Amino acid sequence: MRLSRRALLAATTAATAASVSSPASAAPRPARLRTGFERLAADGYAPLDGQKVGIVTNPTGVTRDVRHIVDVMHADDRVNLTAVFGPEHGFRGAAQAGGSEGRYDDPATGLPVYDTYLKSGRPLADVFTASGVDTVVFDIQDAGARFYTYIWTLYDCMEAAQLAGKRFVVLDRPNPVTGRAALGPVLHEEFATFVGRKPIAQAHGMTVAELALLFNGEFLDTPVPLETVRMTGWKRSDLYDASGLPWVPPSPNMPTPDTALVYAGTCLFEGTNLSEGRGTTRPFELLGAEGVDGRWAAAVNELGLPGVRFREAYFAPTFSKFQGQTIGGVQLHVHDRTAFDPVRTGIALLVTAKRTWSGFAWRADNWIDKLTGSTQVRTMIDAGAGTDEVVAGWRRELAAFRRVREEYLLYR
């Protein structure tokens, strides 16, 4: 008898499950995290049955054994994958910050790849319409910060899918820096850009599926037909290494989960004339500029910030600010990830950098206001405010966001 491909897959899955089952006497294993994609595939892609499917993804859309989900889905006749949509840096990840891969046919699968970067509203809806898909799926690893652009790709794609009359399915993945709490200032709508479309906290403490529910419930004028495929085995207190999942850099300057841990605070240095460590092997953990010396590390260490210490450091970025120059600064060393507060730490670093280095300046375009979400942080630091005063300045708006956020949390 000749087995169909679907029957063969089912038989193989059953045989594998039987071969790895534990003997009755073995101690039960703790539940293993299963991503949204793992659960979708295990369910035979049932939510996508009978649909022409397009997927918004990038190199982080991988299985536990690091196969890309586009390759897996393309090879599986239980799902009709017909298009791929690439965000900033591209579907296969070939572009640097502020770039994308454009429109092309994927050499590995032959699927058409459409570019979503810097598209929103009706132009992006037209892309979805031209692709001919019925359902748009989203599966990208986030980094947990408001200014990490993939969550706004999510928002823009949800809005465009609604305009184009498409269903939207979000496959969940862990927030790599936990989902314990929202931290930092909340965006003021007049400062909306692609590094922050809507009023959420600087470190949102949510997964992409939770954010999708929040966007649909609070911010989209007309909600999109939305389905989320949750993870199992994830707790809000889990850091990324608890997941057992491989880390694929979601962008070229997010090489490790350690980078994500500090990013929500130290990315603020993009809004200054100091290097945020791009062009080094430790972006966002190394910060500095020409003329900075050991006084900065000493000043910030004196604050006794929880969970982190600072080392006087010297480095030469290979690209971006101070390319090829040896500069001075600090390196963050997080020794207690549970106690560490990235946003408070970022503010403390800005305050002490301005006080210890006479060359400190904000970017001329006040990009810091786009990153923090208002003029408040910049103007308070310029007026001589300390870390505690700056942090207190956003307390009320953060409390309001936390109340809204609570309604959309899927995990405990």
Disulfide bonds with the S-S distance in Angstrom:
none
